[in-house]
Amino acid sequence: MGDLTTGRTPHLIAAEINTIRHQTEKILLAGAIEVGRRLREAKELLPHGEWLKWLEESVNYTDRTAQKLMRVFDAYGSQPSVSAGTAPLNAPGPEAQALPNLSYTQAFILLGVPEEERTQFIAELDLESMSTRQLEKAVQERRQAVEDRDRALEERTELQETVEDQGNQIDRLTKELDSLKIKNGELSKSQAEVTAKVGRLSVELKSQKESTSAKAITRMSNNLNAAYHRAKANQIAFLYESMVRNYRELLYEMKEFAAKEPETYEVYRNKIMDFLAKGVKERI
């Protein structure tokens, strides 16, 4: 009944709430940017080592909170469209590219996108119709896609390096193979020459052996003949010496026998003389 009186509906109220919430978040973002701007300014002015103490005593911020606010300023401080009409200390030039109206939550989620890609990423999204969870998912998917792309590029680079290495190895092995073929040809030629030389040396060795054998046989025959002649000479010398010795003994015995048996002596004397006469007549 009240709806008919005032003309207000739950749908209208929800729209008003969402509008107020969006405006509040825009104001919150603008305030965060301006706070971050002034935190950055103060940090540059403070002496070294005084930053954390100043944060705690002067503005009751932790370093983590201050870093978060300065990141928001660094990312969006030059964009007039997110400052909700609040003029920054360092107003951007006309070349600054304005971002669409962002809430504080959206702006902080979008910090997960690199600055050089953020504008294009936002342009591809319908931020006004996206919930916080949907935006977080989109940023996460974009981050995963970038990681996959970088991984693919890295793998492609590694693959290219592997292919280049394999190409270099193939070139090296090809050169080594060509070198081995040349060496093999040289070895084959050298082996043929060695084989021919071995054949010649074998023939010469055989001839030398035959020549050496003939000489050895001749030398052995000569040695045998010389030994035979020496043996015969020794035998003759032995017989001669025996004959001389026996003849002397015969003369001695004949002298002894002549005095005792003159007749018998004469008989043997004649025989000896005949024997000697025949021996002189025979040709030695």
C-alpha positions in Angstrom: 0.0 0.0 0.0 2.9 2.3 0.9 4.5 1.5 -2.5 1.4 2.8 -4.3 1.4 6.0 -2.2 5.1 6.9 -2.5 5.8 5.3 -5.9 8.9 3.6 -4.4 9.7 0.0 -5.1 12.3 -2.5 -3.8 13.9 -2.4 -7.2 14.2 1.4 -7.1 15.6 1.2 -3.6 18.2 -1.4 -4.6 19.2 0.9 -7.5 19.6 3.8 -5.1 21.7 1.7 -2.7 24.0 0.5 -5.5 24.4 4.1 -6.8 25.2 5.4 -3.3 27.6 2.5 -2.7 29.3 3.1 -6.0 29.6 6.8 -5.4 31.0 6.0 -1.9 33.6 3.7 -3.3 34.6 6.4 -5.9 34.9 8.9 -3.1 36.9 6.3 -1.1 39.2 5.7 -4.1 39.7 9.4 -4.6 40.5 9.8 -0.9 42.9 6.8 -1.1 44.6 8.4 -4.1 45.1 11.7 -2.3 46.3 10.1 0.9 48.7 8.0 -1.1 49.9 11.1 -2.9 50.7 12.9 0.4 52.3 9.8 1.9 54.6 9.7 -1.1 55.4 13.4 -0.7 56.1 12.9 3.0 58.4 9.9 2.5 60.5 11.9 0.1 60.8 14.8 2.6 61.5 12.7 5.7 65.2 11.9 6.7 66.4 8.4 6.2 65.2 6.1 8.9 62.3 8.3 10.1 59.6 6.9 7.8 58.2 4.2 10.0 58.3 6.3 13.1 56.5 9.1 11.4 53.8 6.7 10.1 53.1 5.4 13.6 53.2 8.7 15.5 51.7 11.1 12.9 49.0 9.2 10.9 48.7 5.8 12.8 49.5 3.8 9.6 51.4 0.6 9.3 54.0 0.4 6.6 51.9 -2.2 4.8 48.9 0.2 4.7 51.0 3.1 3.6 52.6 1.0 0.8 49.1 0.0 -0.4 47.9 3.5 -0.5 51.0 4.7 -2.3 50.5 1.9 -4.9 47.0 3.2 -5.5 48.3 6.7 -6.0 51.1 5.5 -8.3 48.6 3.6 -10.4 45.7 6.1 -10.6 46.9 9.4 -9.3 47.4 10.8 -12.8 43.8 9.8 -13.9 41.3 12.7 -13.3 38.3 10.4 -13.9 38.9 8.6 -10.6 39.5 11.6 -8.4 35.8 12.5 -8.0 36.4 16.1 -8.8 39.3 16.5 -6.3 42.2 18.2 -8.0 45.5 16.4 -7.5 48.6 18.2 -6.3 50.3 17.4 -9.6 47.6 17.7 -12.2 48.1 15.5 -15.3 48.7 17.0 -18.7 46.3 16.7 -21.6 48.1 13.6 -22.8 47.0 11.6 -19.8 44.5 8.9 -20.8 41.5 8.8 -18.5 40.4 5.5 -17.1 36.7 4.8 -16.6 35.1 5.4 -13.2 36.4 2.8 -10.8 35.5 1.8 -7.3 38.1 1.5 -4.6 37.7 -2.3 -4.6 38.0 -2.5 -8.4 41.0 -0.2 -8.5 42.8 -2.3 -6.0 42.0 -5.6 -7.7 43.3 -4.1 -11.0 46.7 -3.4 -9.4 47.3 -7.1 -10.3 47.5 -6.1 -13.9 50.7 -4.4 -15.1 50.4 -0.7 -15.7 51.3 -0.9 -19.4 48.4 -3.4 -20.0 45.9 -2.1 -17.5 44.1 0.4 -19.8 43.6 -2.2 -22.6 42.5 -4.8 -20.1 39.9 -2.4 -18.6 38.6 -1.5 -22.0 37.9 -5.1 -22.8 35.7 -5.5 -19.6 32.2 -4.3 -18.7 33.2 -3.2 -15.2 29.8 -1.7 -14.3 28.1 -5.0 -14.7 30.8 -7.1 -13.1 30.9 -8.2 -9.5 34.0 -8.1 -7.4 34.4 -11.9 -7.6 34.0 -11.8 -11.4 36.7 -9.1 -11.7 39.0 -11.0 -9.4 38.5 -14.1 -11.6 39.1 -12.1 -14.8 42.4 -10.7 -13.3 43.4 -14.2 -12.2 42.6 -15.7 -15.6 44.6 -12.9 -17.3 47.5 -13.6 -14.9 47.3 -17.3 -15.7 47.2 -16.6 -19.4 50.2 -14.4 -19.2 52.1 -17.0 -17.2 51.1 -19.6 -19.8 52.2 -17.3 -22.6 55.5 -16.6 -20.9 56.0 -20.3 -20.2 55.3 -21.1 -23.8 57.7 -18.4 -25.0 60.3 -19.8 -22.6 59.7 -23.3 -23.9 59.9 -22.1 -27.5 63.1 -20.3 -26.8 64.5 -23.4 -25.1 63.3 -25.5 -28.1 65.0 -23.1 -30.5 68.2 -23.3 -28.5 67.9 -27.1 -28.5 67.3 -27.1 -32.3 70.3 -24.8 -32.8 72.5 -27.0 -30.6 71.4 -30.1 -32.5 72.0 -28.3 -35.8 75.5 -27.4 -34.6 76.1 -30.9 -33.4 74.9 -32.2 -36.8 77.3 -29.8 -38.6 80.1 -30.9 -36.3 79.4 -34.6 -36.8 79.1 -34.1 -40.6 82.5 -32.4 -40.7 84.0 -35.2 -38.5 82.4 -37.8 -40.8 83.8 -36.1 -43.9 87.2 -36.0 -42.2 87.0 -39.7 -41.3 86.1 -40.5 -44.9 89.1 -38.7 -46.2 91.3 -40.4 -43.6 89.8 -43.7 -44.4 90.7 -43.2 -48.1 94.2 -42.2 -47.1 94.4 -45.3 -44.9 93.1 -47.6 -47.7 95.7 -46.2 -50.1 98.4 -46.5 -47.4 97.2 -50.1 -46.6 97.5 -51.0 -50.3 101.0 -49.6 -50.4 101.9 -51.5 -47.3 100.5 -54.7 -48.7 102.5 -54.3 -51.9 105.6 -53.6 -49.9 105.0 -56.6 -47.7 104.7 -58.7 -50.9 108.0 -57.4 -52.2 109.8 -57.9 -48.9 108.4 -61.5 -48.7 109.8 -62.3 -52.2 113.1 -60.7 -51.2 113.2 -62.6 -47.9 112.4 -65.9 -49.6 115.2 -65.3 -52.1 117.5 -64.3 -49.4 116.6 -67.4 -47.4 117.3 -69.6 -50.4 120.5 -67.9 -51.1 121.5 -68.1 -47.5 120.6 -71.8 -47.4 122.7 -72.6 -50.5 125.6 -70.7 -49.0 125.2 -72.5 -45.7 125.2 -75.9 -47.5 128.3 -75.0 -49.4 130.0 -73.8 -46.3 128.9 -76.9 -44.4 130.2 -79.1 -47.2 133.5 -77.3 -47.2 133.7 -77.6 -43.5 133.0 -81.3 -43.7 135.6 -81.8 -46.4 138.1 -79.9 -44.4 137.3 -81.9 -41.3 137.6 -85.2 -43.3 141.0 -84.1 -44.6 142.2 -83.1 -41.2 141.0 -86.5 -39.9 142.9 -88.3 -42.7 146.0 -86.2 -42.1 145.8 -87.0 -38.5 145.4 -90.7 -39.3 148.4 -90.6 -41.7 150.4 -88.8 -39.1 149.4 -91.3 -36.5 150.3 -94.2 -38.8 153.6 -92.5 -39.8 154.5 -92.0 -36.2 153.5 -95.6 -35.4 155.6 -96.8 -38.3 158.6 -94.8 -37.2 158.2 -96.0 -33.7 157.8 -99.6 -34.8 160.7 -99.4 -37.2 163.0 -98.1 -34.4 161.8 -100.8 -32.1 162.4 -103.3 -34.9 166.0 -102.0 -35.4 166.6 -102.2 -31.7 165.3 -105.8 -31.5 167.2 -106.8 -34.6 170.5 -105.5 -33.1 169.7 -107.5 -29.9 168.8 -110.5 -32.0 171.9 -110.3 -34.2 174.3 -111.2 -31.4 172.2 -114.0 -30.1 170.8 -115.6 -33.3 172.9 -114.6 -36.3 171.3 -117.0 -38.7 167.8 -116.0 -37.8 168.9 -112.4 -37.8 170.0 -112.8 -41.4 166.7 -114.3 -42.4 164.6 -111.4 -41.0 167.1 -108.9 -42.2 166.6 -110.1 -45.8 162.8 -110.0 -45.4 163.0 -106.5 -44.0 165.2 -105.3 -46.8 162.8 -106.9 -49.4 159.9 -105.2 -47.7 161.6 -101.8 -47.7 162.7 -102.2 -51.3 159.2 -103.0 -52.4 157.9 -100.0 -50.4 160.3 -97.7 -52.1 159.3 -99.0 -55.5 155.5 -98.6 -54.8 154.2 -95.1 -55.5 152.8 -93.4 -52.5 
